Amino acid sequence: MSGWQQFYEEYQNEDFELLSVSVDIQGPEVVKPYAEDKPFTTFIDTENKLANLLGFKIVPNGIFIDKEGTIRLLKQGFHVTNDEHVGAVRKLIRGEIEKAELEDQYFNPSAVPSDLELQLAQTKFKLGMEYAKNGNKEAALKELDEALLLDTENFLIRKQRWYIRHPEKFTPTIDIEWQQNQLKEEKTKEAQLKGELECGPEGCEIPGTSK
């Protein structure tokens, strides 16, 4: 968040507004420690609506919308620490370009589910969220596990499963090393079902953490 705060404070007087969206089925209380005292607004997407609408499977992401509501930049895996990404937004703010195209350098899913599988995965994800909200952890995990089997490259689904099973790995700080080990373990099990291994000898890279 600190990088975004610095960026916002630098450009807020150039007719630029920043909104942050957190995808967390657990609700505002989980997000509050990360969002409070920030100069920009954070929304909570407990139903994963934005990701489903735009096809995002990882975080963080970047969207630049002009005053007329036209999307000028849509980048899965946007990083405020990436000079190319920040430079593109800077040019859009100043009107130097009409649209920014940024290549996806590190997230190239090998498995592409069918439309029916995607719809079913989204339905199970929503059902799992409802179970989680009502405190039915076992039922929630069952639906989320099944959703991930249908859409195995969807890190948003995978991360929500991790949070429900291991909330201590996300607060007070996010344990990236644990996530990497957990991802490798899960990918190994999934590879046994698919007959292929996607993680290298150094482990598995967490989607969205590369800069």
Backbone as CSV, one residue per row, in Angstrom:
resi,resn,N_x,N_y,N_z,CA_x,CA_y,CA_z,C_x,C_y,C_z
1,MET,0.819,-1.208,0.000,0.000,0.000,0.000,0.860,1.269,0.000
2,SER,2.048,1.205,0.601,2.870,2.404,0.708,3.235,2.959,-0.662
3,GLY,3.523,2.054,-1.623,3.842,2.499,-2.971,2.683,3.214,-3.620
4,TRP,1.481,2.678,-3.426,0.293,3.305,-3.978,0.028,4.652,-3.320
5,GLN,0.261,4.722,-2.027,0.039,5.982,-1.320,0.963,7.074,-1.845
6,GLN,2.207,6.734,-2.066,3.167,7.691,-2.600,2.770,8.128,-4.008
7,PHE,2.328,7.166,-4.821,1.922,7.468,-6.190,0.711,8.396,-6.189
8,TYR,-0.261,8.088,-5.334,-1.484,8.893,-5.269,-1.188,10.318,-4.822
9,GLU,-0.367,10.449,-3.820,-0.044,11.779,-3.309,0.707,12.607,-4.353
10,GLU,1.439,11.928,-5.232,2.191,12.625,-6.271,1.279,13.154,-7.372
11,TYR,0.186,12.429,-7.667,-0.634,12.787,-8.828,-2.074,13.195,-8.498
12,GLN,-2.421,13.264,-7.239,-3.810,13.567,-6.902,-4.250,14.958,-7.330
13,ASN,-3.316,15.856,-7.546,-3.660,17.212,-7.979,-3.693,17.338,-9.496
14,GLU,-3.524,16.227,-10.202,-3.561,16.251,-11.666,-4.856,15.622,-12.191
15,ASP,-5.950,15.906,-11.491,-7.267,15.405,-11.889,-7.268,13.881,-11.955
16,PHE,-6.660,13.267,-10.958,-6.511,11.811,-10.897,-7.054,11.300,-9.570
17,GLU,-7.828,10.235,-9.628,-8.372,9.628,-8.412,-7.997,8.154,-8.381
18,LEU,-7.723,7.643,-7.196,-7.320,6.249,-7.028,-8.309,5.517,-6.136
19,LEU,-8.790,4.380,-6.621,-9.655,3.505,-5.838,-8.991,2.139,-5.740
20,SER,-9.024,1.569,-4.582,-8.447,0.249,-4.359,-9.581,-0.736,-4.086
21,VAL,-9.459,-1.949,-4.640,-10.474,-2.988,-4.443,-9.794,-4.221,-3.848
22,SER,-10.259,-4.638,-2.698,-9.707,-5.819,-2.044,-10.673,-6.989,-2.207
23,VAL,-10.170,-8.112,-2.717,-10.989,-9.310,-2.899,-10.810,-10.197,-1.673
24,ASP,-11.763,-10.130,-0.758,-11.688,-10.910,0.478,-13.082,-11.314,0.909
25,ILE,-13.329,-12.617,0.922,-14.649,-13.093,1.320,-14.889,-12.899,2.809
26,GLN,-13.819,-12.648,3.567,-13.972,-12.495,5.010,-14.513,-11.123,5.403
27,GLY,-14.509,-10.179,4.471,-15.126,-8.894,4.729,-14.185,-7.799,5.193
28,PRO,-14.750,-6.640,5.576,-13.973,-5.435,5.876,-12.979,-5.586,7.017
29,GLU,-13.297,-6.380,8.022,-12.420,-6.465,9.186,-11.035,-6.998,8.828
30,VAL,-10.975,-7.896,7.830,-9.689,-8.449,7.406,-8.871,-7.395,6.675
31,VAL,-9.561,-6.552,5.921,-8.882,-5.563,5.081,-8.513,-4.305,5.860
32,LYS,-9.260,-4.002,6.888,-9.105,-2.737,7.612,-7.678,-2.421,8.033
33,PRO,-6.914,-3.362,8.600,-5.543,-3.027,9.025,-4.645,-2.561,7.886
34,TYR,-4.942,-3.011,6.662,-4.117,-2.645,5.514,-4.594,-1.355,4.841
35,ALA,-5.870,-1.018,5.046,-6.466,0.103,4.317,-6.650,1.370,5.145
36,GLU,-6.695,1.228,6.459,-6.954,2.414,7.277,-5.791,3.399,7.204
37,ASP,-6.143,4.656,7.358,-5.171,5.758,7.331,-4.569,5.997,5.945
38,LYS,-5.156,5.401,4.915,-4.688,5.668,3.555,-5.495,6.820,2.968
39,PRO,-4.900,7.655,2.119,-5.598,8.831,1.581,-6.591,8.506,0.474
40,PHE,-6.664,7.254,0.044,-7.606,6.880,-1.012,-8.588,5.840,-0.471
41,THR,-9.672,5.641,-1.202,-10.759,4.761,-0.756,-10.502,3.316,-1.164
42,THR,-10.844,2.400,-0.279,-10.747,0.968,-0.570,-12.129,0.337,-0.489
43,PHE,-12.515,-0.374,-1.542,-13.760,-1.129,-1.561,-13.466,-2.597,-1.286
44,ILE,-14.443,-3.300,-0.730,-14.291,-4.722,-0.444,-15.193,-5.511,-1.388
45,ASP,-14.591,-6.384,-2.189,-15.338,-7.231,-3.122,-15.412,-8.636,-2.528
46,THR,-16.440,-8.880,-1.743,-16.563,-10.179,-1.064,-17.078,-11.276,-1.985
47,GLU,-17.559,-10.911,-3.163,-18.131,-11.899,-4.074,-17.283,-12.116,-5.321
48,ASN,-16.093,-11.500,-5.360,-15.178,-11.689,-6.482,-15.789,-11.221,-7.808
49,LYS,-16.667,-10.235,-7.740,-17.389,-9.788,-8.931,-16.469,-9.147,-9.962
50,LEU,-15.552,-8.300,-9.508,-14.679,-7.604,-10.446,-13.780,-8.576,-11.197
51,ALA,-13.214,-9.542,-10.473,-12.334,-10.525,-11.110,-13.094,-11.362,-12.126
52,ASN,-14.309,-11.771,-11.783,-15.120,-12.556,-12.708,-15.488,-11.746,-13.941
53,LEU,-15.777,-10.464,-13.746,-16.173,-9.607,-14.863,-15.025,-9.416,-15.849
54,LEU,-13.814,-9.235,-15.322,-12.660,-8.914,-16.170,-11.747,-10.106,-16.438
55,GLY,-12.057,-11.262,-15.844,-11.268,-12.456,-16.100,-9.969,-12.529,-15.322
56,PHE,-9.849,-11.752,-14.250,-8.634,-11.792,-13.434,-8.575,-13.077,-12.610
57,LYS,-7.379,-13.645,-12.507,-7.170,-14.846,-11.716,-6.105,-14.659,-10.639
58,ILE,-5.461,-13.495,-10.628,-4.437,-13.192,-9.643,-4.621,-11.759,-9.162
59,VAL,-3.836,-11.376,-8.182,-3.739,-9.992,-7.724,-2.261,-9.676,-7.528
60,PRO,-1.880,-8.396,-7.627,-2.703,-7.197,-7.861,-2.931,-6.946,-9.343
61,ASN,-3.895,-6.093,-9.635,-4.224,-5.752,-11.017,-4.405,-4.243,-11.135
62,GLY,-4.328,-3.740,-12.358,-4.484,-2.313,-12.577,-5.493,-2.002,-13.662
63,ILE,-6.369,-1.052,-13.385,-7.371,-0.602,-14.355,-7.347,0.930,-14.381
64,PHE,-7.229,1.510,-15.574,-7.280,2.967,-15.709,-8.510,3.304,-16.537
65,ILE,-9.393,4.104,-15.955,-10.639,4.494,-16.618,-10.678,6.008,-16.749
66,ASP,-10.981,6.507,-17.949,-11.019,7.953,-18.139,-12.365,8.528,-17.695
67,LYS,-12.537,9.826,-17.854,-13.741,10.509,-17.374,-15.001,10.038,-18.076
68,GLU,-14.855,9.544,-19.308,-16.012,9.070,-20.067,-16.345,7.609,-19.759
69,GLY,-15.554,6.977,-18.913,-15.807,5.587,-18.551,-15.146,4.576,-19.460
70,THR,-14.222,5.053,-20.318,-13.507,4.151,-21.221,-12.272,3.579,-20.530
71,ILE,-12.110,2.266,-20.616,-10.933,1.627,-20.033,-9.728,1.875,-20.928
72,ARG,-8.692,2.505,-20.380,-7.489,2.840,-21.135,-6.319,1.913,-20.802
73,LEU,-6.420,1.222,-19.679,-5.402,0.255,-19.294,-6.074,-0.855,-18.489
74,LEU,-5.727,-2.097,-18.820,-6.249,-3.249,-18.100,-5.105,-4.249,-17.970
75,LYS,-4.518,-4.329,-16.793,-3.312,-5.127,-16.624,-3.442,-6.091,-15.445
76,GLN,-3.440,-7.379,-15.753,-3.411,-8.390,-14.705,-1.972,-8.509,-14.201
77,GLY,-1.782,-8.328,-12.887,-0.444,-8.354,-12.340,0.232,-6.997,-12.381
78,PHE,-0.545,-5.940,-12.191,0.018,-4.582,-12.197,0.782,-4.336,-10.893
79,HIS,1.981,-3.739,-11.012,2.788,-3.449,-9.823,3.224,-1.994,-9.810
80,VAL,2.975,-1.320,-8.711,3.386,0.077,-8.578,4.906,0.182,-8.473
81,THR,5.597,-0.929,-8.230,7.065,-0.933,-8.187,7.679,-1.195,-9.559
82,ASN,6.842,-1.449,-10.561,7.326,-1.708,-11.911,7.348,-0.399,-12.696
83,ASP,8.519,0.026,-13.124,8.666,1.315,-13.809,7.823,1.404,-15.077
84,GLU,7.737,0.290,-15.823,6.946,0.298,-17.059,5.465,0.498,-16.751
85,HIS,4.980,-0.182,-15.707,3.574,-0.064,-15.338,3.249,1.364,-14.876
86,VAL,4.066,1.880,-13.977,3.845,3.230,-13.450,3.996,4.264,-14.556
87,GLY,4.958,4.058,-15.440,5.155,4.992,-16.543,3.951,5.066,-17.460
88,ALA,3.305,3.929,-17.674,2.111,3.904,-18.525,0.983,4.715,-17.902
89,VAL,0.789,4.569,-16.603,-0.257,5.331,-15.913,0.070,6.817,-15.932
90,ARG,1.318,7.142,-15.740,1.737,8.547,-15.762,1.422,9.189,-17.121
91,LYS,1.685,8.463,-18.189,1.405,8.976,-19.531,-0.095,9.136,-19.762
92,LEU,-0.882,8.220,-19.211,-2.339,8.319,-19.343,-2.875,9.522,-18.575
93,ILE,-2.362,9.744,-17.380,-2.788,10.888,-16.578,-2.499,12.197,-17.311
94,ARG,-1.344,12.260,-17.945,-0.932,13.485,-18.626,-1.447,13.591,-20.057
95,GLY,-2.196,12.572,-20.502,-2.759,12.610,-21.843,-1.764,12.394,-22.948
96,GLU,-0.627,11.804,-22.647,0.408,11.580,-23.650,0.096,10.384,-24.548
97,ILE,-0.717,9.458,-24.072,-1.152,8.301,-24.855,-2.640,8.096,-24.628
98,GLU,-3.302,7.438,-25.569,-4.733,7.187,-25.435,-5.017,5.852,-24.741
99,LYS,-4.103,4.896,-24.935,-4.314,3.576,-24.352,-2.964,2.938,-24.070
100,ALA,-2.892,2.154,-22.997,-1.640,1.501,-22.626,-1.789,-0.007,-22.774
101,GLU,-0.833,-0.626,-23.444,-0.795,-2.079,-23.613,0.442,-2.615,-22.898
102,LEU,0.232,-3.435,-21.876,1.346,-3.997,-21.117,1.310,-5.512,-21.221
103,GLU,2.444,-6.099,-21.554,2.510,-7.551,-21.710,2.503,-8.240,-20.352
104,ASP,1.936,-9.456,-20.338,1.965,-10.271,-19.128,3.247,-11.080,-19.162
105,GLN,4.187,-10.724,-18.308,5.520,-11.305,-18.373,5.682,-12.564,-17.532
106,TYR,4.745,-12.836,-16.639,4.987,-13.959,-15.737,3.774,-14.832,-15.457
107,PHE,2.591,-14.416,-15.894,1.422,-15.254,-15.623,0.847,-15.743,-16.941
108,ASN,1.209,-16.957,-17.317,0.738,-17.555,-18.553,0.154,-18.931,-18.256
109,PRO,-1.110,-18.978,-17.887,-1.725,-20.248,-17.488,-1.658,-21.294,-18.587
110,SER,-1.331,-22.518,-18.186,-1.276,-23.610,-19.156,-2.636,-24.289,-19.308
111,ALA,-3.448,-24.189,-18.277,-4.766,-24.828,-18.307,-5.839,-23.771,-18.547
112,VAL,-6.617,-23.958,-19.584,-7.699,-23.023,-19.911,-9.028,-23.759,-19.804
113,PRO,-9.787,-23.507,-18.753,-11.062,-24.208,-18.588,-12.082,-23.763,-19.622
114,SER,-13.049,-24.610,-19.860,-14.126,-24.279,-20.790,-15.053,-23.256,-20.147
115,ASP,-15.919,-22.662,-20.957,-16.879,-21.689,-20.425,-17.766,-22.323,-19.365
116,LEU,-18.171,-23.567,-19.603,-19.024,-24.255,-18.641,-18.282,-24.485,-17.323
117,GLU,-17.003,-24.871,-17.419,-16.196,-25.078,-16.214,-16.010,-23.769,-15.448
118,LEU,-15.803,-22.674,-16.173,-15.656,-21.378,-15.523,-16.933,-20.979,-14.792
119,GLN,-18.065,-21.173,-15.441,-19.340,-20.823,-14.819,-19.588,-21.661,-13.569
120,LEU,-19.265,-22.943,-13.661,-19.461,-23.823,-12.516,-18.498,-23.458,-11.383
121,ALA,-17.263,-23.110,-11.755,-16.282,-22.709,-10.746,-16.738,-21.437,-10.026
122,GLN,-17.267,-20.474,-10.775,-17.754,-19.244,-10.173,-18.944,-19.496,-9.259
123,THR,-19.820,-20.408,-9.677,-20.978,-20.751,-8.853,-20.539,-21.389,-7.545
124,LYS,-19.594,-22.315,-7.626,-19.095,-22.978,-6.424,-18.338,-22.001,-5.531
125,PHE,-17.631,-21.055,-6.148,-16.935,-20.041,-5.371,-17.935,-19.201,-4.583
126,LYS,-18.994,-18.773,-5.230,-20.029,-17.983,-4.557,-20.690,-18.776,-3.437
127,LEU,-20.963,-20.044,-3.702,-21.580,-20.881,-2.683,-20.631,-21.061,-1.495
128,GLY,-19.356,-21.265,-1.808,-18.370,-21.395,-0.747,-18.285,-20.144,0.108
129,MET,-18.383,-18.973,-0.533,-18.349,-17.719,0.209,-19.539,-17.592,1.149
130,GLU,-20.706,-18.020,0.684,-21.894,-17.952,1.521,-21.755,-18.869,2.736
131,TYR,-21.235,-20.059,2.503,-20.993,-20.971,3.621,-20.016,-20.349,4.613
132,ALA,-18.948,-19.718,4.086,-17.941,-19.107,4.947,-18.538,-17.979,5.784
133,LYS,-19.385,-17.161,5.162,-20.019,-16.051,5.872,-20.894,-16.551,7.015
134,ASN,-21.482,-17.736,6.823,-22.370,-18.304,7.836,-21.638,-19.210,8.819
135,GLY,-20.299,-19.222,8.727,-19.510,-19.970,9.688,-19.391,-21.452,9.430
136,ASN,-19.831,-21.909,8.248,-19.747,-23.336,7.916,-18.444,-23.572,7.152
137,LYS,-17.356,-23.688,7.880,-16.024,-23.800,7.296,-15.877,-25.049,6.438
138,GLU,-16.363,-26.184,6.915,-16.203,-27.442,6.181,-16.899,-27.397,4.828
139,ALA,-18.143,-26.904,4.810,-18.899,-26.812,3.562,-18.255,-25.794,2.618
140,ALA,-17.750,-24.690,3.183,-17.105,-23.664,2.361,-15.876,-24.217,1.658
141,LEU,-15.056,-24.933,2.392,-13.838,-25.493,1.813,-14.141,-26.555,0.766
142,LYS,-15.195,-27.305,0.972,-15.591,-28.321,-0.017,-15.910,-27.655,-1.347
143,GLU,-16.699,-26.579,-1.308,-17.079,-25.890,-2.544,-15.870,-25.196,-3.185
144,LEU,-15.014,-24.592,-2.374,-13.847,-23.899,-2.910,-12.837,-24.879,-3.491
145,ASP,-12.668,-26.025,-2.848,-11.767,-27.048,-3.387,-12.257,-27.529,-4.745
146,GLU,-13.560,-27.723,-4.870,-14.134,-28.179,-6.131,-14.043,-27.084,-7.197
147,ALA,-14.189,-25.824,-6.768,-14.059,-24.704,-7.707,-12.643,-24.641,-8.266
148,LEU,-11.654,-24.886,-7.420,-10.267,-24.838,-7.866,-9.939,-25.975,-8.821
149,LEU,-10.525,-27.136,-8.616,-10.303,-28.250,-9.536,-10.804,-27.917,-10.934
150,LEU,-11.842,-27.089,-11.007,-12.398,-26.684,-12.298,-11.584,-25.555,-12.936
151,ASP,-10.978,-24.712,-12.104,-10.213,-23.559,-12.597,-8.902,-23.503,-11.817
152,THR,-7.985,-24.416,-12.127,-6.787,-24.622,-11.311,-5.814,-23.456,-11.322
153,GLU,-5.888,-22.572,-12.310,-4.963,-21.445,-12.379,-5.505,-20.201,-11.683
154,ASN,-6.672,-20.342,-11.053,-7.288,-19.185,-10.403,-6.719,-19.030,-8.996
155,PHE,-5.752,-18.121,-8.862,-5.080,-17.944,-7.588,-5.976,-17.270,-6.565
156,LEU,-6.984,-16.532,-7.015,-7.911,-15.912,-6.080,-8.694,-16.960,-5.312
157,ILE,-9.125,-18.013,-6.008,-9.822,-19.111,-5.333,-8.856,-19.830,-4.393
158,ARG,-7.668,-20.106,-4.897,-6.679,-20.835,-4.103,-6.351,-20.081,-2.808
159,LYS,-6.185,-18.769,-2.922,-5.809,-17.972,-1.757,-6.921,-17.945,-0.711
160,GLN,-8.175,-17.896,-1.141,-9.271,-17.878,-0.181,-9.338,-19.191,0.600
161,ARG,-9.027,-20.287,-0.069,-8.972,-21.584,0.623,-7.887,-21.562,1.696
162,TRP,-6.738,-20.990,1.316,-5.628,-20.906,2.270,-6.032,-20.075,3.479
163,TYR,-6.711,-18.965,3.224,-7.060,-18.082,4.339,-8.004,-18.774,5.320
164,ILE,-8.962,-19.505,4.791,-9.912,-20.184,5.671,-9.216,-21.267,6.486
165,ARG,-8.314,-21.996,5.846,-7.618,-23.086,6.537,-6.499,-22.587,7.453
166,HIS,-5.813,-21.525,7.035,-4.639,-21.059,7.770,-4.654,-19.538,7.912
167,PRO,-5.612,-18.979,8.650,-5.679,-17.513,8.787,-4.438,-16.917,9.440
168,GLU,-3.732,-17.716,10.231,-2.532,-17.206,10.907,-1.407,-16.891,9.918
169,LYS,-1.509,-17.408,8.691,-0.485,-17.144,7.671,-0.723,-15.826,6.943
170,PHE,-1.817,-15.136,7.295,-2.174,-13.888,6.612,-2.198,-12.692,7.548
171,THR,-2.198,-12.928,8.843,-2.202,-11.840,9.813,-1.220,-12.153,10.926
172,PRO,-0.495,-11.171,11.434,-0.553,-9.742,11.062,0.162,-9.414,9.753
173,THR,0.974,-10.366,9.234,1.617,-10.171,7.936,1.360,-11.390,7.064
174,ILE,1.482,-11.209,5.751,1.267,-12.306,4.812,2.562,-13.088,4.651
175,ASP,2.498,-14.384,4.891,3.674,-15.250,4.831,3.846,-15.778,3.405
176,ILE,4.609,-15.048,2.588,4.804,-15.419,1.187,5.578,-16.730,1.064
177,GLU,6.569,-16.928,1.924,7.351,-18.164,1.869,6.462,-19.380,2.115
178,TRP,5.561,-19.260,3.068,4.625,-20.363,3.331,3.745,-20.607,2.111
179,GLN,3.275,-19.535,1.483,2.436,-19.669,0.291,3.178,-20.398,-0.822
180,GLN,4.449,-20.060,-1.003,5.245,-20.717,-2.040,5.355,-22.220,-1.782
181,ASN,5.617,-22.591,-0.539,5.721,-24.010,-0.190,4.374,-24.712,-0.329
182,GLN,3.316,-24.033,0.087,1.984,-24.611,-0.012,1.588,-24.801,-1.468
183,LEU,1.924,-23.813,-2.303,1.608,-23.908,-3.723,2.347,-25.069,-4.367
184,LYS,3.613,-25.234,-4.023,4.395,-26.341,-4.570,3.780,-27.678,-4.187
185,GLU,3.376,-27.803,-2.917,2.760,-29.044,-2.448,1.463,-29.333,-3.181
186,GLU,0.630,-28.304,-3.345,-0.647,-28.491,-4.026,-0.451,-28.769,-5.506
187,LYS,0.485,-28.054,-6.132,0.746,-28.268,-7.552,1.270,-29.682,-7.805
188,THR,2.071,-30.195,-6.875,2.592,-31.551,-7.018,1.450,-32.558,-7.005
189,LYS,0.511,-32.369,-6.084,-0.650,-33.259,-6.005,-1.524,-33.144,-7.252
190,GLU,-1.700,-31.906,-7.714,-2.511,-31.694,-8.909,-1.831,-32.271,-10.145
191,ALA,-0.494,-32.195,-10.155,0.260,-32.737,-11.293,0.109,-34.245,-11.383
192,GLN,-0.020,-34.898,-10.250,-0.209,-36.343,-10.246,-1.520,-36.727,-10.924
193,LEU,-2.487,-35.838,-10.809,-3.774,-36.082,-11.459,-3.704,-35.777,-12.952
194,LYS,-2.909,-34.743,-13.316,-2.817,-34.319,-14.715,-1.661,-34.960,-15.461
195,GLY,-0.706,-35.526,-14.720,0.437,-36.163,-15.360,1.523,-35.203,-15.760
196,GLU,1.551,-34.001,-15.172,2.603,-33.046,-15.494,2.896,-32.178,-14.277
197,LEU,4.126,-31.687,-14.195,4.543,-30.861,-13.076,4.879,-29.470,-13.588
198,GLU,4.280,-28.458,-12.988,4.449,-27.099,-13.464,5.441,-26.287,-12.635
199,CYS,5.853,-26.809,-11.473,6.790,-26.096,-10.620,8.196,-26.614,-10.848
200,GLY,9.162,-25.703,-10.883,10.545,-26.085,-11.108,11.234,-26.542,-9.846
201,PRO,12.528,-26.871,-9.934,13.275,-27.371,-8.783,13.395,-26.363,-7.650
202,GLU,13.255,-25.074,-7.970,13.336,-24.048,-6.935,11.985,-23.735,-6.317
203,GLY,10.970,-24.484,-6.718,9.647,-24.275,-6.135,8.685,-23.641,-7.111
204,CYS,7.623,-23.090,-6.573,6.568,-22.479,-7.381,6.515,-20.983,-7.109
205,GLU,6.374,-20.211,-8.160,6.265,-18.773,-8.013,4.817,-18.392,-7.737
206,ILE,4.630,-17.584,-6.700,3.288,-17.123,-6.373,2.844,-16.100,-7.410
207,PRO,1.771,-16.355,-8.148,1.312,-15.390,-9.153,0.994,-14.041,-8.498
208,GLY,1.456,-12.980,-9.119,1.173,-11.645,-8.600,2.265,-11.094,-7.714
209,THR,3.277,-11.906,-7.356,4.340,-11.404,-6.488,5.540,-10.932,-7.281
210,SER,5.628,-11.302,-8.564,6.744,-10.876,-9.398,6.611,-9.391,-9.741
211,LYS,7.732,-8.738,-9.869,7.729,-7.315,-10.180,8.387,-7.050,-11.511
